[in-house]
Every structure is written in C-alpha cells, then in structure tokens.
Amino acid sequence: MVDAFEQWWDGVELWMAQLAFPFQFGLLMCVLLPLCLGAARLIDRVVDNASSRYNPVPKVPPAAGPAEPGKADAGSGS
C-alpha cells in the first residue's frame, strides 16, 4: 500500500517538475491556496473556542445612559 502511494507520488512529482514554471506556479496556487485558507480558518476557530472556554467574557449589565436633557430639568422646581 505504501509502495503504491510512493510510486504514484514519484510520478506526480516528476510530471510537475517537467512543467514550465508558470504552470507549476499556477497549479501550486490552485492547490495550496485553498488548503492554506482552510487550515487558517480551522486554526482560527479552534483558538477562538479554546480562548472563550478558558477565558470567558464576563456578562456586564447595560449601564444606565445619561438622562435626556429636556426631561432632566422638567422635574426640578426652579
């Protein structure tokens, strides 16, 4: 099983090495770019989940905002 995979990989490697550089670069970007983006998203999600699990954000009640200017003076007698 491993020998068959090694032979297949050697064939792919030889085929790619014989291509012109622009085709090598294009093929590499078509394969590596999606793989790297997927790995980056996976790592980002794992780190976000771990950081939220081990360092939760405390829930803070909403602060009372300043009173409206017109209503604040209406209650005073002066």
N, CA and C of each residue as an Amber inpcrd file, in Angstrom:
protein
   234
   0.8260000  -1.1950000   0.0000000   0.0000000   0.0000000   0.0000000
   0.8690000   1.2580000   0.0000000   1.8740000   1.2870000   0.8820000
   2.7590000   2.4460000   0.9480000   3.6090000   2.5430000  -0.3090000
   4.0390000   1.4040000  -0.8350000   4.8380000   1.4120000  -2.0620000
   4.0420000   1.9600000  -3.2400000   2.7880000   1.6040000  -3.3370000
   1.9470000   2.1000000  -4.4260000   1.7770000   3.6160000  -4.3220000
   1.5910000   4.1110000  -3.0980000   1.4590000   5.5610000  -2.9070000
   2.7620000   6.2700000  -3.2580000   3.8930000   5.6970000  -2.8690000
   5.1880000   6.2990000  -3.1740000   5.4290000   6.3560000  -4.6780000
   5.0530000   5.3070000  -5.3800000   5.2190000   5.2950000  -6.8340000
   4.3130000   6.3370000  -7.4860000   3.0870000   6.4370000  -6.9990000
   2.1770000   7.4350000  -7.5480000   2.7220000   8.8340000  -7.2890000
   3.1970000   9.0820000  -6.0680000   3.7140000  10.4040000  -5.7150000
   4.9490000  10.7370000  -6.5480000   5.8290000   9.7620000  -6.7760000
   7.0080000   9.9940000  -7.6090000   6.5930000  10.3760000  -9.0300000
   5.5400000   9.7400000  -9.5500000   5.0460000  10.0820000 -10.8770000
   4.4950000  11.4970000 -10.9360000   3.7340000  11.8760000  -9.9190000
   3.1840000  13.2370000  -9.8650000   4.3120000  14.2530000  -9.7550000
   5.2930000  13.9550000  -8.9050000   6.4170000  14.8620000  -8.7120000
   7.2130000  15.0340000 -10.0030000   7.4500000  13.9390000 -10.7050000
   8.1820000  14.0010000 -11.9640000   7.3920000  14.7830000 -13.0070000
   6.0830000  14.5570000 -13.0700000   5.2330000  15.2780000 -14.0220000
   5.2660000  16.7730000 -13.7370000   5.1600000  17.1350000 -12.4480000
   5.1360000  18.5560000 -12.0980000   6.4940000  19.2070000 -12.3260000
   7.5760000  18.4820000 -12.0880000   8.9180000  19.0330000 -12.2950000
   9.1910000  19.2950000 -13.7720000   8.5180000  18.5940000 -14.6560000
   8.7430000  18.7680000 -16.0830000   7.8930000  19.8860000 -16.6700000
   6.9550000  20.4150000 -15.9190000   6.1380000  21.5220000 -16.4140000
   6.9460000  22.8110000 -16.4260000   6.5200000  23.7500000 -17.2520000
   7.1350000  25.0730000 -17.2460000   6.7810000  25.7830000 -15.9400000
   7.6220000  26.7310000 -15.5320000   7.4450000  27.3940000 -14.2390000
   6.0730000  28.0490000 -14.0700000   5.5500000  28.7880000 -15.0570000
   4.2260000  29.4050000 -14.8530000   3.1260000  28.3720000 -14.5600000
   3.2080000  27.2060000 -15.2030000   2.2210000  26.1630000 -14.9550000
   2.4210000  25.5330000 -13.5710000   3.6700000  25.3820000 -13.1640000
   3.9550000  24.8790000 -11.8190000   3.3870000  25.8210000 -10.7690000
   3.6290000  27.1080000 -10.9650000   3.1580000  28.1170000 -10.0190000
   1.6330000  28.1500000  -9.9690000   1.0060000  28.1240000 -11.1290000
  -0.4570000  28.1500000 -11.1750000  -1.0750000  26.9260000 -10.5170000
  -0.5220000  25.7630000 -10.7920000  -1.0230000  24.5330000 -10.1900000
  -0.8150000  24.5350000  -8.6860000   0.3320000  25.0020000  -8.2620000
   0.6320000  25.0690000  -6.8350000  -0.3330000  26.0200000  -6.1200000
  -0.6120000  27.1610000  -6.7270000  -1.5290000  28.1170000  -6.1020000
  -2.9640000  27.5910000  -6.0810000  -3.3510000  26.8600000  -7.1090000
  -4.7040000  26.2880000  -7.1350000  -4.8940000  25.2190000  -6.0710000
  -3.8110000  24.5730000  -5.6680000  -3.8940000  23.5200000  -4.6590000
  -3.5840000  24.0720000  -3.2700000  -2.4820000  24.8090000  -3.1480000
  -2.0410000  25.2580000  -1.8280000  -2.8750000  26.3910000  -1.2560000
  -3.3260000  27.3100000  -2.0870000  -4.0900000  28.4530000  -1.5660000
  -5.3660000  28.0160000  -0.8540000  -6.2100000  27.1540000  -1.4500000
  -7.3930000  26.6980000  -0.7090000  -7.0410000  25.8840000   0.5340000
  -5.9860000  25.0650000   0.4580000  -5.5850000  24.2860000   1.6350000
  -5.1200000  25.1910000   2.7650000  -4.3440000  26.2010000   2.4580000
  -3.8560000  27.1270000   3.4850000  -4.9950000  27.9540000   4.0690000
  -5.9290000  28.3950000   3.2340000  -7.0740000  29.1490000   3.7460000
  -7.9360000  28.2820000   4.6640000  -8.1520000  27.0450000   4.2650000
  -8.9200000  26.1300000   5.1090000  -8.2260000  25.8600000   6.4310000
  -6.9150000  25.6530000   6.3870000  -6.1600000  25.4270000   7.6270000
  -6.1960000  26.6580000   8.5190000  -6.0920000  27.8430000   7.9320000
  -6.1290000  29.0770000   8.7200000  -7.4910000  29.2560000   9.3820000
  -8.5680000  28.9620000   8.6740000  -9.9060000  29.0760000   9.2750000
 -10.1060000  28.0560000  10.3920000  -9.6190000  26.8480000  10.1800000
  -9.7230000  25.8190000  11.2090000  -8.9400000  26.2170000  12.4610000
  -7.7280000  26.6840000  12.2860000  -6.9220000  27.1240000  13.4250000
  -7.5960000  28.2880000  14.1360000  -8.1500000  29.2320000  13.3770000
  -8.8350000  30.3850000  13.9700000 -10.0210000  29.9490000  14.8210000
 -10.8130000  29.0170000  14.3190000 -11.9700000  28.5310000  15.0880000
 -11.5490000  27.7870000  16.3400000 -10.5090000  26.9700000  16.2330000
 -10.0310000  26.2240000  17.3990000  -9.5170000  27.1790000  18.4630000
  -8.7530000  28.1840000  18.0550000  -8.2150000  29.1490000  19.0190000
  -9.3410000  29.9820000  19.6330000 -10.3120000  30.3970000  18.8400000
 -11.4500000  31.1580000  19.3820000 -12.2340000  30.3380000  20.3960000
 -12.5040000  29.0780000  20.0730000 -13.2410000  28.2210000  21.0100000
 -12.4470000  27.9830000  22.2870000 -11.1580000  27.7380000  22.1510000
 -10.3280000  27.5000000  23.3410000 -10.2320000  28.7500000  24.1980000
 -10.0660000  29.8990000  23.5780000  -9.9240000  31.1250000  24.3710000
 -11.2410000  31.5080000  25.0380000 -12.3640000  31.2490000  24.3970000
 -13.6440000  31.5680000  25.0270000 -13.9860000  30.5600000  26.1300000
 -13.4870000  29.3490000  26.0090000 -13.7480000  28.3330000  27.0260000
 -12.9030000  28.5820000  28.2760000 -11.6410000  28.9330000  28.0820000
 -10.7360000  29.0810000  29.2170000 -10.6670000  30.5120000  29.7580000
 -11.1820000  31.4740000  29.0300000 -11.1850000  32.8580000  29.4770000
 -12.5020000  33.5100000  29.0560000 -13.6040000  33.1430000  29.7130000
 -14.9020000  33.6700000  29.2780000 -15.0170000  35.1690000  29.5510000
 -15.7710000  35.8260000  28.7040000 -16.0190000  37.2540000  28.8620000
 -17.1410000  37.4250000  29.8730000 -16.9120000  38.1930000  30.9610000
 -17.9790000  38.3760000  31.9460000 -19.1350000  39.1720000  31.3530000
 -20.3380000  38.7880000  31.7450000 -21.5160000  39.4960000  31.2490000
 -21.7450000  40.7330000  32.1050000 -21.7210000  41.8870000  31.4830000
 -21.8800000  43.1650000  32.1730000 -23.2630000  43.7070000  31.8410000
 -24.0480000  44.0630000  32.8730000 -25.3620000  44.6380000  32.5640000
 -25.1860000  45.9840000  31.8750000 -26.1300000  46.3540000  31.0330000
 -26.0040000  47.6410000  30.3340000 -26.0450000  48.7940000  31.3360000
 -25.1660000  49.7420000  31.1250000 -25.1000000  50.9080000  32.0130000
 -26.2540000  51.8490000  31.6930000 -26.7610000  52.5060000  32.7470000
 -27.8240000  53.4890000  32.5470000 -27.2210000  54.6950000  31.8530000
 -27.7900000  55.0610000  30.7430000 -27.2760000  56.1950000  29.9760000
 -27.6800000  57.5160000  30.6150000 -27.0970000  58.5910000  30.1560000
 -27.4620000  59.9120000  30.6960000 -28.9210000  60.2270000  30.3790000
 -29.5490000  60.9550000  31.2740000 -30.9550000  61.3190000  31.0850000
 -31.0680000  62.2880000  29.9040000 -32.2580000  62.3140000  29.3260000
 -32.4610000  63.2250000  28.2140000 -32.4200000  64.6630000  28.7280000
 -31.8170000  65.5770000  27.9980000 -31.6530000  66.9540000  28.5010000
 -32.9670000  67.6530000  28.8040000 -33.9920000  67.4790000  28.0240000
 -35.2540000  68.1680000  28.2500000 -35.9980000  67.6420000  29.4700000
 -35.8990000  66.3550000  29.7530000 -36.6340000  65.7510000  30.8570000
 -35.8890000  65.9000000  32.1800000 -34.6090000  66.1030000  32.1580000
 -33.8510000  66.2130000  33.4010000 -34.2140000  67.4900000  34.1540000
 -34.4220000  68.5800000  33.4600000 -34.7260000  69.8530000  34.1060000
 -36.2190000  70.0190000  34.3710000 -37.0660000  69.2330000  33.7340000
 -38.5100000  69.4100000  33.8790000 -38.9670000  69.0320000  35.2700000
 -38.3150000  68.1360000  35.9670000 -38.7370000  67.6880000  37.2900000
 -38.3190000  68.6360000  38.4020000 -37.3540000  69.4740000  38.1750000
 -36.8850000  70.3770000  39.2390000 -37.8130000  71.5880000  39.3550000
 -37.9590000  72.0690000  40.5860000 -38.8870000  73.1690000  40.8220000
 -38.3010000  74.5390000  40.4970000 -37.0490000  74.6810000  40.2250000
 -36.5220000  76.0220000  39.9920000 -36.4240000  76.3640000  38.5620000
